[in-house]
Amino acid sequence: MKKYEIAALSTQELMDKIRQLEERLADIRFYQVIEQPQNPMVFRNSRRDIARMKHRLHQLASAEK
């Protein structure tokens, strides 16, 4: 996801997306043991998207204080 896409999401939407990406990441890790993924960048990009979303959540929480 792009930064502007993440910025447009609400807090609840961010939390839902993070949960979905973490589940996807767990699946990727599971299948990575069995066979190499078609695109190894999916793992890296998923981790980065999760980090971006968590950072945005932190920014929103700080702004509320």
C-alpha positions as CSV (number, residue, x, y, z in Angstrom):
1,M,0.0,0.0,0.0
2,K,1.1,3.5,-0.6
3,K,1.4,6.1,2.1
4,Y,-1.5,8.2,0.9
5,E,-3.7,5.0,0.9
6,I,-2.7,4.3,4.5
7,A,-3.3,8.0,5.5
8,A,-6.9,7.8,4.2
9,L,-7.8,4.8,6.4
10,S,-9.6,5.2,9.8
11,T,-8.2,3.7,13.0
12,Q,-10.6,0.7,12.8
13,E,-9.8,0.1,9.1
14,L,-6.0,0.2,9.9
15,M,-6.5,-2.3,12.7
16,D,-8.4,-4.7,10.4
17,K,-5.8,-4.3,7.6
18,I,-3.0,-5.1,10.0
19,R,-4.8,-8.2,11.2
20,Q,-5.3,-9.3,7.6
21,L,-1.7,-8.7,6.7
22,E,-0.4,-10.5,9.8
23,E,-2.5,-13.5,8.9
24,R,-1.2,-13.4,5.3
25,L,2.3,-13.2,6.6
26,A,1.8,-16.2,8.8
27,D,0.5,-18.1,5.8
28,I,3.5,-17.0,3.7
29,R,5.9,-18.2,6.5
30,F,4.1,-21.5,6.6
31,Y,4.3,-22.1,2.9
32,Q,7.9,-20.8,2.8
33,V,8.9,-23.9,4.7
34,I,7.3,-26.2,2.3
35,E,8.4,-24.5,-0.9
36,Q,10.0,-21.3,-2.0
37,P,7.4,-18.6,-2.8
38,Q,6.8,-17.5,-6.4
39,N,7.7,-13.9,-5.5
40,P,10.0,-13.5,-2.4
41,M,9.3,-9.8,-2.3
42,V,5.8,-10.5,-1.1
43,F,7.2,-11.3,2.4
44,R,9.2,-8.2,2.6
45,N,6.5,-5.9,1.3
46,S,4.0,-7.3,3.7
47,R,6.3,-6.6,6.6
48,R,6.8,-3.1,5.4
49,D,3.1,-2.5,5.0
50,I,2.4,-3.7,8.5
51,A,5.1,-1.3,9.9
52,R,3.7,1.6,7.9
53,M,0.2,0.9,9.3
54,K,1.4,0.6,12.9
55,H,3.3,3.8,12.5
56,R,0.2,5.6,11.3
57,L,-1.8,4.2,14.3
58,H,0.9,5.5,16.6
59,Q,0.6,8.9,14.9
60,L,-3.1,9.0,15.3
61,A,-2.9,8.0,19.0
62,S,-0.3,10.7,19.6
63,A,-2.5,13.3,17.9
64,E,-5.4,12.5,20.1
65,K,-3.5,13.2,23.3
